[in-house]
Amino acid sequence: MEKKKVITILILVALCAVILVFPLMTIKDSEFGGADGAAEEAIAAVDPDYEPWAESLIAPPGGETESLLFCLQTALGAIVIGFGFGYLVARKKYRAEEAA
């Protein structure tokens, strides 16, 4: 790959990272909830004296943060699955061409 293309790709990836991180760290008054909060409430109902032995290193601000992270996870999974299917289809196609 050309050096210019590699630099362009790296700049675009860095820009995507900035676009992703900036809202996560600047929006402070939104609500973050989900399965973790529900689990904490259920544990507190069972054992009110329970104290967690670990805490999050970074507490994402905002209620939409969970949705964003879920969407990113979904997109990454779709990319991996799509690449896998594409590879399998292309492999089958090129093997058929070599045999002919």
N, C-alpha and C positions, 0 to 999 in steps of 0.2 A: 504494500500500500504506500502511496506517496506520503511524504512527510507533511505536506500541506493538508492533506485529507485527515491525517492522524491528529494534527493540531486542531483542526476545525471540530472534529469529533470530541476531543477532550474539552474544548471550550464549551461546546453545547452540553456535554454531560455536567460540567461544572455549573453552567447556568441553570440547568434543571435542578441540581442539588440546592442552589441558592433559592430558587423559586419554591422548592419544597420546604426548606428549613425556615426561611424568613417568616412565613405566616404562623408556623408552629411555635416559634419562640416569641412572637410579638403580640399575639392575641391572648390576653390574660384573663378576661372576664367571662369566658365561655365555660360551659359545664362539660366535664369528662365523665362518662359513665359507661357501664357495660358489664360484662361477665365478672370482671374482677370486683367491682363494687357490690354486685349481687352476692358473690361468694363471701365477701367480707361481712355482709349483713347476715347471711345464713350462719356463719361461724359464730358471730356475736350472739345470735339467738340461742345457739346450742351451748356455748361456753362464754359467758360475759367477761370472764377473767383472762381470756386468751390474749396473748401479746404476740404479734408477728415477729419472727426472728430475722426477717430481711425486709428491706425497703427498696423502692425503685430508685435507680440512679438519676433518672430524668423523669420528671412529672410533666407530660405533655399538656399544654394549656388548651382548653376548649373541648366542647362536645363534638365538634366535627372532626377532631383529630382521630378518634377511633375509626370513623367512617373512611377517612383518608388512608389510614394505615391498612384497613381491610381492603380498600380498592387497590392499593399498591401491591398487596399480597396476591390479590386475584389476578392483577395484570401480569405479575411475574410468573405465576402458575400457568396462565394462558400462554405466555411466551414460551415457556419450557415445553408444555404439551404440544403447542403448534410446531415448534422446532423439531420435536421428536417425531411427530406424524409426517412432517415434511421430509425429514431425513429418511424415514422408512419408505415413503412413496417414491422418492427419488432413487433410493437404492434399488428398489424393485424395478423401476423403469430402466435404469442403466444396466442392470443385470440382464433384462429381457433384450435390450439392444445389443449387448455383447454376444448373447447366445445366437442372435440371428445372423 
